[in-house]
Amino acid sequence: MTDVALAPHGDRAASLRGVVEELSVLLDRTVVVHDEQRALTVRSGSPSDVTRHLRILTPVEETANDEIDLETPVTGRAGFLGRILVLADERRPLPRGHLDALDAAVSLVRAVLDDRALPAAPGRDEVFADLLADHVAVRRTAFAVATGQLWIRGGEGTRIHAVRVDSAVSTVMLVAMGRRLAAARHLPFASLGVSRGTLYLMSAPSEVPLHDEIIADAAAHGIRVLGIGTASPSPGAEDLWAAAHEASSAAELSATFEAFQPGVDVAELGGWLLLASSTVEPARLRVISPAAHALYFEGGESQRRTVETYLDVSGNVVAACELLFVHRTTLYYRLEKMPSVVRDALADGMKRSTLHLSLKLIRMWEATGRV
């Protein structure tokens, strides 16, 4: 599920350029990537039209006038794929954590250059990289291998973590974060890749508060975590795809609502998950729940909060009064003074349920700027 792995063949140079530029910013050095099989060279800081197909120049000849600080080969299913070169600069030492960034870049370049049609190598990293592949046969084969090797337990105790971060965080940084967490001996993580600004991790059952560990690593490397969502595969699931998408939905809600911070499991969301998948537009609210429409567009925040709190506690007057800090008489008075369309909804089971969900949907719209 790594972003660059999803790029069509025609976008290979653009995908490589994205990795090169991100690595160059992180290391504050010029970075060159050579695609050995297609004689393609991408160099950071150069216009896209400078990317060229070399017919006779070798990587050594191409950088003959440059001193190379780091040179890392990239290998994959198709054998030797190419290399990443970090050019020297005596004025600027390599920053702390440069090996993490380079390791992440190797992973991303491999995803661009390798031939996914070839059989996966039996290595654990290669198999894990395919667990969230777009192609159903690829990810199910990887899942079968991983469970067969007892690297994962299938649906039993396995949990997928979707970590949503600030949009300013580069893919290289996010991949490096996943690989660090997976390499930590005291943590039960495996990294499943990055897609659309979200890092996917897999874990076995653990007594360690994993959300705290994720946030601590991110903070130590200047990454702001917006929200974390978790989900477990269904019993008998043939891959991790559905669980990853559920975890992603949970991460989005975690990023949206403070109540779900620092992270939330999809099993705890209930109706919120239903609302998150809703495609209802605000303009349809008048038809779906006239009562909710009246409270939002015609009533005040006090009226809306009163009704929402009353419904949150299933009409328990004592509990509602405690949450609203009002006397029972005041609550009854407020409910009696509600618009007739609201009183009508509170007296009807289906309308009352629809009103409650609609009020929560409005909260979601407000949090995401849709109203």
C-alpha positions as CSV (number, residue, x, y, z in Angstrom):
1,M,0.0,0.0,0.0
2,T,3.0,2.3,-0.5
3,D,2.1,5.3,-2.6
4,V,4.9,5.0,-5.1
5,A,4.2,1.3,-5.6
6,L,0.8,2.3,-7.1
7,A,2.3,4.5,-9.8
8,P,1.7,3.3,-13.4
9,H,4.8,2.5,-15.5
10,G,4.5,5.8,-17.4
11,D,4.9,7.6,-14.1
12,R,8.0,5.8,-13.0
13,A,10.3,8.8,-13.5
14,A,7.9,11.0,-11.6
15,S,7.7,8.6,-8.7
16,L,11.5,8.3,-8.5
17,R,11.7,12.1,-8.6
18,G,9.4,12.4,-5.6
19,V,11.6,10.0,-3.6
20,V,14.8,11.7,-4.7
21,E,13.5,15.2,-3.8
22,E,12.2,14.1,-0.4
23,L,15.5,12.3,0.5
24,S,17.5,15.4,-0.7
25,V,15.5,17.7,1.6
26,L,16.0,15.3,4.6
27,L,19.7,14.9,4.0
28,D,20.4,18.4,2.7
29,R,22.4,16.8,-0.1
30,T,22.1,16.2,-3.8
31,V,20.7,12.7,-4.4
32,V,20.8,10.7,-7.6
33,V,18.9,7.5,-8.4
34,H,19.9,5.2,-11.3
35,D,17.4,2.8,-12.7
36,E,19.8,0.2,-14.0
37,Q,17.4,-1.8,-16.2
38,R,15.9,1.2,-18.0
39,A,19.1,3.3,-18.0
40,L,17.1,6.1,-16.4
41,T,18.7,8.7,-14.2
42,V,16.9,11.1,-11.8
43,R,18.8,13.8,-9.9
44,S,17.5,16.0,-7.2
45,G,17.2,19.7,-7.9
46,S,17.0,19.4,-11.6
47,P,14.0,20.2,-13.9
48,S,11.9,17.2,-14.8
49,D,13.0,17.4,-18.5
50,V,16.6,16.8,-17.4
51,T,15.6,13.2,-16.5
52,R,17.1,11.3,-19.4
53,H,17.5,7.8,-20.9
54,L,21.2,7.0,-21.0
55,R,22.3,4.8,-23.8
56,I,26.0,4.3,-23.0
57,L,26.9,6.2,-19.8
58,T,27.2,4.0,-16.7
59,P,26.3,5.3,-13.2
60,V,30.0,5.7,-12.4
61,E,30.6,7.8,-15.6
62,E,27.4,9.8,-15.0
63,T,28.7,11.0,-11.6
64,A,32.4,11.0,-12.4
65,N,32.8,14.7,-11.5
66,D,31.0,14.3,-8.1
67,E,32.3,12.9,-4.9
68,I,29.9,10.3,-3.5
69,D,29.3,10.1,0.2
70,L,26.9,7.2,0.3
71,E,26.1,4.6,-2.4
72,T,23.4,2.0,-1.8
73,P,22.3,-0.7,-4.2
74,V,18.6,-1.5,-4.7
75,T,17.7,-5.1,-5.3
76,G,14.4,-6.9,-5.7
77,R,12.6,-9.8,-7.3
78,A,14.1,-8.9,-10.7
79,G,17.7,-8.9,-9.2
80,F,19.8,-5.7,-9.2
81,L,17.5,-2.8,-9.9
82,G,19.7,0.3,-9.5
83,R,21.4,2.4,-6.9
84,I,20.9,5.5,-4.8
85,L,23.8,7.9,-4.6
86,V,24.2,10.7,-2.0
87,L,26.7,13.2,-3.1
88,A,29.3,14.6,-0.7
89,D,29.2,18.2,0.7
90,E,32.1,19.0,3.1
91,R,30.2,22.1,4.3
92,R,27.2,20.1,5.7
93,P,27.6,16.9,7.7
94,L,24.9,14.2,7.2
95,P,22.1,14.8,9.7
96,R,21.2,12.4,12.5
97,G,19.0,9.6,11.3
98,H,20.3,9.7,7.8
99,L,20.5,5.9,7.6
100,D,16.8,5.6,8.5
101,A,15.9,8.0,5.7
102,L,18.2,6.2,3.2
103,D,16.8,2.8,4.2
104,A,13.2,4.1,3.7
105,A,14.2,5.6,0.3
106,V,15.6,2.2,-0.8
107,S,12.3,0.6,0.1
108,L,10.4,3.2,-1.9
109,V,12.7,3.0,-5.0
110,R,12.4,-0.8,-4.9
111,A,8.6,-0.4,-4.9
112,V,8.9,1.7,-8.1
113,L,11.4,-0.4,-10.0
114,D,10.6,-4.0,-9.1
115,D,8.5,-6.3,-11.2
116,R,5.5,-7.2,-9.0
117,A,4.5,-9.9,-11.5
118,L,7.5,-12.0,-10.4
119,P,7.2,-14.4,-7.5
120,A,7.9,-12.8,-4.1
121,A,11.2,-13.7,-2.5
122,P,10.7,-15.9,0.6
123,G,12.0,-13.1,2.9
124,R,9.7,-11.7,5.6
125,D,10.1,-8.1,4.5
126,E,9.1,-8.9,0.9
127,V,6.1,-10.9,2.0
128,F,4.9,-8.2,4.4
129,A,5.3,-5.6,1.6
130,D,2.6,-7.5,-0.3
131,L,0.1,-7.9,2.5
132,L,-1.8,-4.7,1.4
133,A,-1.1,-4.9,-2.3
134,D,-3.8,-3.6,-4.6
135,H,-4.1,-6.9,-6.5
136,V,-6.2,-9.4,-4.5
137,A,-4.2,-12.4,-5.6
138,V,-0.9,-10.9,-4.6
139,R,-2.0,-9.9,-1.1
140,R,-3.8,-13.2,-0.5
141,T,-0.8,-15.2,-1.5
142,A,1.4,-13.1,0.8
143,F,-1.2,-13.6,3.6
144,A,-1.1,-17.3,3.1
145,V,2.7,-17.4,3.2
146,A,2.9,-15.2,6.3
147,T,0.4,-17.3,8.2
148,G,2.0,-20.5,7.0
149,Q,5.3,-19.3,8.3
150,L,3.7,-18.3,11.6
151,W,4.9,-14.7,11.0
152,I,1.3,-13.6,11.8
153,R,-1.6,-15.4,13.4
154,G,-4.2,-14.7,10.8
155,G,-7.2,-13.1,12.4
156,E,-6.4,-14.3,15.9
157,G,-5.0,-11.3,17.9
158,T,-3.7,-9.5,14.8
159,R,-4.3,-5.8,14.8
160,I,-3.9,-3.3,12.0
161,H,-2.9,0.3,13.0
162,A,-3.5,3.2,10.6
163,V,-1.4,6.2,11.6
164,R,-2.5,9.5,10.1
165,V,0.0,12.3,10.2
166,D,0.4,15.9,9.2
167,S,0.4,16.5,5.4
168,A,3.8,18.2,5.6
169,V,5.4,14.8,6.5
170,S,7.2,13.3,3.5
171,T,6.6,9.7,2.4
172,V,10.3,8.9,3.1
173,M,9.9,10.1,6.7
174,L,6.8,8.1,7.2
175,V,8.3,4.9,5.7
176,A,11.4,5.4,7.9
177,M,9.1,5.7,11.0
178,G,7.4,2.4,10.1
179,R,10.7,0.6,9.7
180,R,12.0,2.0,13.0
181,L,9.0,0.8,14.9
182,A,9.2,-2.6,13.2
183,A,12.9,-2.9,14.1
184,A,12.3,-2.1,17.8
185,R,12.8,-5.3,19.7
186,H,10.4,-4.3,22.5
187,L,7.5,-3.6,20.1
188,P,5.4,-6.2,18.2
189,F,5.2,-4.2,15.0
190,A,5.6,-5.0,11.4
191,S,5.4,-2.2,8.8
192,L,2.9,-2.6,5.9
193,G,3.7,0.5,4.0
194,V,2.3,4.0,3.4
195,S,-0.6,5.2,1.4
196,R,-2.1,8.8,1.1
197,G,-0.3,10.1,4.2
198,T,-1.2,7.1,6.4
199,L,1.3,4.6,7.8
200,Y,0.0,1.0,8.2
201,L,1.4,-1.2,10.9
202,M,0.5,-4.7,12.1
203,S,0.9,-5.9,15.6
204,A,0.5,-9.0,17.7
205,P,-1.2,-8.7,21.1
206,S,0.8,-6.6,23.5
207,E,0.7,-5.3,27.0
208,V,2.6,-2.2,25.9
209,P,0.4,0.9,25.2
210,L,1.2,0.9,21.5
211,H,-0.5,4.3,20.7
212,D,1.9,5.9,23.1
213,E,4.9,4.2,21.5
214,I,3.9,5.4,18.1
215,I,3.4,9.0,19.2
216,A,6.7,9.0,21.1
217,D,8.7,7.8,18.1
218,A,6.9,10.3,15.8
219,A,7.5,13.2,18.2
220,A,11.2,12.3,18.5
221,H,11.6,12.7,14.7
222,G,9.5,15.9,14.3
223,I,6.3,14.1,13.0
224,R,2.9,15.2,14.2
225,V,0.4,12.4,14.5
226,L,-3.2,13.5,13.8
227,G,-4.9,10.3,14.7
228,I,-4.5,6.5,15.1
229,G,-7.1,3.9,14.2
230,T,-7.0,0.1,14.8
231,A,-9.0,-2.8,13.5
232,S,-8.7,-6.6,13.6
233,P,-9.3,-9.0,10.6
234,S,-12.5,-10.9,10.7
235,P,-12.3,-14.6,11.6
236,G,-11.6,-16.5,8.4
237,A,-10.4,-13.4,6.5
238,E,-8.2,-14.3,3.5
239,D,-6.2,-11.0,3.7
240,L,-5.8,-7.8,5.7
241,W,-7.4,-5.4,3.2
242,A,-10.8,-4.9,4.9
243,A,-9.2,-4.5,8.4
244,A,-6.8,-1.9,6.9
245,H,-9.6,0.2,5.5
246,E,-11.5,-0.1,8.8
247,A,-8.4,1.1,10.7
248,S,-8.1,4.0,8.2
249,S,-11.7,5.1,8.9
250,A,-11.0,4.9,12.6
251,A,-7.9,7.0,12.2
252,E,-9.9,9.6,10.3
253,L,-12.4,9.9,13.2
254,S,-9.5,9.9,15.7
255,A,-8.0,12.8,13.8
256,T,-11.4,14.6,13.6
257,F,-12.7,14.3,17.2
258,E,-10.7,14.9,20.4
259,A,-12.8,12.2,22.2
260,F,-11.1,9.6,20.0
261,Q,-7.5,10.8,20.8
262,P,-4.8,9.5,20.7
263,G,-6.4,6.6,19.0
264,V,-9.5,4.5,18.7
265,D,-10.4,0.9,17.7
266,V,-13.0,0.5,15.1
267,A,-15.0,-1.7,17.4
268,E,-15.6,1.3,19.7
269,L,-17.0,3.5,17.1
270,G,-20.4,2.1,16.5
271,G,-22.7,4.5,14.7
272,W,-19.8,6.9,14.1
273,L,-18.4,4.5,11.6
274,L,-21.8,4.5,9.8
275,L,-21.8,8.2,9.7
276,A,-18.2,8.3,8.4
277,S,-19.2,6.2,5.5
278,S,-22.3,8.3,4.7
279,T,-22.4,10.3,1.5
280,V,-25.3,12.4,2.6
281,E,-24.8,16.1,1.7
282,P,-25.8,18.9,4.1
283,A,-28.4,20.1,1.7
284,R,-30.3,16.8,2.2
285,L,-30.7,17.3,5.9
286,R,-34.0,19.1,5.6
287,V,-35.5,16.0,4.0
288,I,-33.8,13.3,6.2
289,S,-34.4,15.0,9.5
290,P,-36.4,18.2,9.5
291,A,-35.9,18.4,13.3
292,A,-32.1,18.3,13.0
293,H,-32.3,20.9,10.2
294,A,-34.4,23.2,12.4
295,L,-32.1,22.9,15.4
296,Y,-29.0,23.6,13.4
297,F,-30.2,26.3,11.0
298,E,-33.0,28.0,13.1
299,G,-32.3,27.1,16.7
300,G,-29.4,28.0,18.9
301,E,-26.5,26.0,20.3
302,S,-28.2,25.7,23.6
303,Q,-31.2,24.0,22.1
304,R,-29.1,21.7,20.0
305,R,-26.9,20.7,22.9
306,T,-30.0,20.1,25.1
307,V,-31.6,17.7,22.6
308,E,-28.3,16.0,21.7
309,T,-27.4,15.4,25.4
310,Y,-31.0,14.2,26.2
311,L,-30.8,11.6,23.3
312,D,-27.2,10.6,24.3
313,V,-28.5,9.3,27.6
314,S,-31.6,7.6,26.1
315,G,-34.0,10.2,27.6
316,N,-32.7,9.7,31.2
317,V,-33.7,13.0,32.7
318,V,-31.5,12.7,35.8
319,A,-28.4,11.9,33.7
320,A,-29.2,14.7,31.2
321,C,-29.6,17.2,34.0
322,E,-26.2,16.3,35.4
323,L,-24.4,16.7,32.1
324,L,-26.2,20.0,31.3
325,F,-25.8,21.3,34.8
326,V,-29.5,22.3,35.0
327,H,-32.5,21.5,37.2
328,R,-35.1,18.9,36.1
329,T,-37.7,21.7,35.8
330,T,-35.4,23.6,33.5
331,L,-34.8,20.6,31.3
332,Y,-38.6,20.0,31.0
333,Y,-39.1,23.6,30.2
334,R,-36.5,23.6,27.5
335,L,-37.9,20.5,25.8
336,E,-41.4,22.0,25.9
337,K,-40.2,25.1,24.2
338,M,-38.5,23.2,21.3
339,P,-39.9,23.8,17.8
340,S,-42.9,21.6,17.1
341,V,-41.0,19.6,14.5
342,V,-38.4,18.7,17.2
343,R,-41.1,17.7,19.7
344,D,-42.7,15.6,17.1
345,A,-39.4,13.8,16.4
346,L,-38.8,13.2,20.1
347,A,-42.2,11.5,20.4
348,D,-41.6,9.1,17.4
349,G,-39.1,6.2,17.6
350,M,-37.8,6.3,14.0
351,K,-37.7,10.1,13.8
352,R,-36.0,10.2,17.2
353,S,-33.2,7.8,16.1
354,T,-32.8,9.7,12.8
355,L,-32.6,13.0,14.7
356,H,-29.9,11.6,17.0
357,L,-27.8,10.4,14.1
358,S,-28.3,13.6,12.2
359,L,-27.1,15.7,15.1
360,K,-23.9,13.6,15.2
361,L,-23.5,13.9,11.5
362,I,-23.7,17.7,11.9
363,R,-20.9,17.5,14.4
364,M,-18.8,15.6,11.9
365,W,-19.6,18.1,9.2
366,E,-18.5,20.9,11.5
367,A,-15.3,19.2,12.4
368,T,-14.4,18.7,8.7
369,G,-15.5,22.1,7.5
370,R,-18.5,20.9,5.4
371,V,-20.9,23.2,7.2
